[in-house]
Amino acid sequence: MIGGRSVGRMSLGLTLAALLAASQGCTTWQGGIPGYFRNRLKDTLEIADLGVTVTKTPQFSFYAALLSVGPGGYGDVDGTFIGMGGGDIGAMPIYYHHFGFLVYGREKTAWGNSIWNYPEYDPNNPETFNSQGVGILGFVTPPFDARPAGRPT
């Protein structure tokens, strides 16, 4: 049987552990408690991209890059993504041009908005795209134009 003093210590320990776990990552209290939970929801939406892409014309993609280290395939798509992707959820514009050959590849990706107010990408402005080299050689060869969110950690 657990005594009252042990329960109090256990509760304090669990509370401290929960607070430490909640403070990890890109924590910001901008917007108070609702802003904090909004950021945790955004973090959750960045776990994976799950959905369907719809295009006006037939387009092709068969590409994968395990942790950006082992890229393989080719993809060139400009359409609407419906699902959870790019840290957002819903229907949003998407553009990507990717290619890879195991040790070298390039990725150029842009996501539009659905429920979040991210900066929109402009198809005529390369600054609004996330471009990066992938694969062992892609990491160390120029151009070094990746945004931090696109790199493996």
Wavefront OBJ file of the C-alpha trace (Angstrom):
o trace
v 0.000 0.000 0.000
v 1.297 3.444 -0.916
v 1.225 6.122 1.762
v 0.033 9.724 1.315
v 3.589 11.039 1.382
v 4.670 8.644 -1.405
v 1.677 9.650 -3.543
v 2.592 13.321 -3.116
v 6.194 12.717 -4.155
v 5.108 10.582 -7.093
v 2.634 13.272 -8.213
v 5.293 15.966 -7.947
v 7.746 13.832 -9.925
v 5.200 13.087 -12.668
v 4.223 16.755 -12.871
v 7.852 17.841 -13.224
v 8.460 15.149 -15.855
v 5.388 16.309 -17.817
v 6.511 19.950 -17.653
v 10.004 19.047 -18.855
v 8.609 16.947 -21.714
v 6.182 19.702 -22.727
v 8.950 22.287 -22.863
v 11.035 20.414 -25.454
v 11.252 21.315 -29.117
v 10.313 24.642 -30.649
v 8.419 25.870 -27.641
v 7.070 29.389 -27.671
v 4.492 30.995 -25.443
v 3.630 33.673 -27.989
v -0.137 33.920 -27.844
v -0.273 32.516 -24.296
v -1.654 29.064 -23.598
v -3.728 28.929 -26.847
v -0.592 29.894 -28.817
v 1.407 27.172 -27.096
v -1.168 24.495 -27.988
v -1.442 25.855 -31.547
v 2.319 25.320 -31.917
v 2.061 21.784 -30.512
v -0.653 21.046 -33.103
v 1.640 22.396 -35.848
v 4.431 20.136 -34.532
v 2.075 17.149 -34.702
v 1.116 17.975 -38.298
v 4.803 17.931 -39.285
v 5.284 14.294 -38.274
v 4.296 12.923 -41.665
v 2.759 13.868 -45.009
v -0.337 11.753 -45.646
v -2.762 12.523 -48.415
v -3.537 12.598 -52.117
v -2.271 15.015 -54.758
v -4.649 16.105 -57.510
v -3.401 17.772 -60.719
v -5.078 19.303 -63.775
v -2.781 17.416 -66.154
v -1.130 13.985 -65.846
v 2.139 14.252 -63.901
v 4.646 11.719 -62.588
v 6.420 11.017 -59.323
v 8.243 7.968 -58.030
v 10.657 9.294 -55.455
v 11.771 8.567 -51.896
v 14.618 9.840 -49.728
v 15.122 7.977 -46.475
v 16.071 10.732 -43.983
v 17.388 12.725 -46.970
v 20.429 10.395 -46.975
v 19.438 7.799 -49.580
v 17.410 9.509 -52.338
v 16.093 7.556 -55.276
v 13.747 8.282 -58.158
v 12.215 11.276 -59.890
v 9.180 13.467 -59.334
v 7.821 16.651 -60.921
v 4.369 17.664 -59.675
v 2.406 20.916 -59.488
v -1.058 20.457 -58.038
v -3.254 20.420 -54.942
v -2.426 18.246 -51.959
v -5.406 17.062 -49.902
v -4.504 15.693 -46.486
v -1.922 16.339 -43.778
v 1.335 17.697 -45.149
v 3.899 20.438 -44.878
v 2.804 21.162 -41.302
v -0.747 21.933 -42.412
v -3.982 20.028 -42.969
v -6.671 20.371 -45.628
v -6.394 21.213 -49.341
v -3.316 23.244 -50.284
v -1.207 23.988 -53.360
v 1.991 21.946 -53.651
v 4.932 21.974 -56.016
v 7.914 19.665 -56.030
v 10.696 18.690 -58.354
v 12.896 15.926 -56.908
v 15.480 13.530 -58.256
v 17.999 11.257 -56.615
v 20.526 8.518 -57.319
v 21.393 7.078 -53.860
v 24.402 9.294 -53.071
v 23.259 12.530 -54.770
v 19.967 14.275 -55.372
v 18.135 17.616 -55.347
v 14.778 18.539 -53.888
v 12.759 21.664 -54.636
v 9.523 21.815 -52.650
v 6.842 24.413 -51.938
v 3.655 24.141 -49.896
v 0.719 26.537 -49.970
v -1.712 27.266 -47.144
v -4.813 25.604 -45.813
v -5.607 26.362 -42.152
v -2.291 28.007 -41.166
v -1.129 31.373 -42.370
v 2.291 30.347 -43.698
v 3.988 32.555 -46.273
v 2.612 31.490 -49.660
v 5.034 30.306 -52.288
v 5.291 32.179 -55.541
v 6.023 29.985 -58.586
v 7.983 32.903 -60.113
v 10.130 33.485 -57.000
v 12.677 30.752 -56.157
v 13.226 32.346 -52.714
v 9.831 30.970 -51.640
v 10.826 27.342 -52.310
v 12.749 24.965 -50.070
v 15.641 23.690 -52.196
v 18.326 21.344 -50.952
v 20.853 18.740 -51.901
v 20.225 15.247 -50.558
v 22.334 12.154 -50.280
v 25.906 12.082 -48.991
v 27.240 14.100 -51.964
v 24.218 16.416 -52.032
v 24.909 17.601 -48.480
v 28.447 18.737 -49.293
v 28.080 20.167 -52.813
v 26.777 23.649 -53.647
v 24.397 25.337 -53.838
v 23.869 25.307 -50.074
v 20.376 26.785 -50.163
v 18.375 24.536 -47.852
v 16.233 25.990 -45.128
v 16.821 24.374 -41.717
v 13.425 22.681 -41.640
v 14.259 20.715 -44.768
v 17.465 19.162 -43.432
v 17.566 15.965 -41.388
v 18.415 16.598 -37.765
l 1 2 3 4 5 6 7 8 9 10 11 12 13 14 15 16 17 18 19 20 21 22 23 24 25 26 27 28 29 30 31 32 33 34 35 36 37 38 39 40 41 42 43 44 45 46 47 48 49 50 51 52 53 54 55 56 57 58 59 60 61 62 63 64 65 66 67 68 69 70 71 72 73 74 75 76 77 78 79 80 81 82 83 84 85 86 87 88 89 90 91 92 93 94 95 96 97 98 99 100 101 102 103 104 105 106 107 108 109 110 111 112 113 114 115 116 117 118 119 120 121 122 123 124 125 126 127 128 129 130 131 132 133 134 135 136 137 138 139 140 141 142 143 144 145 146 147 148 149 150 151 152 153
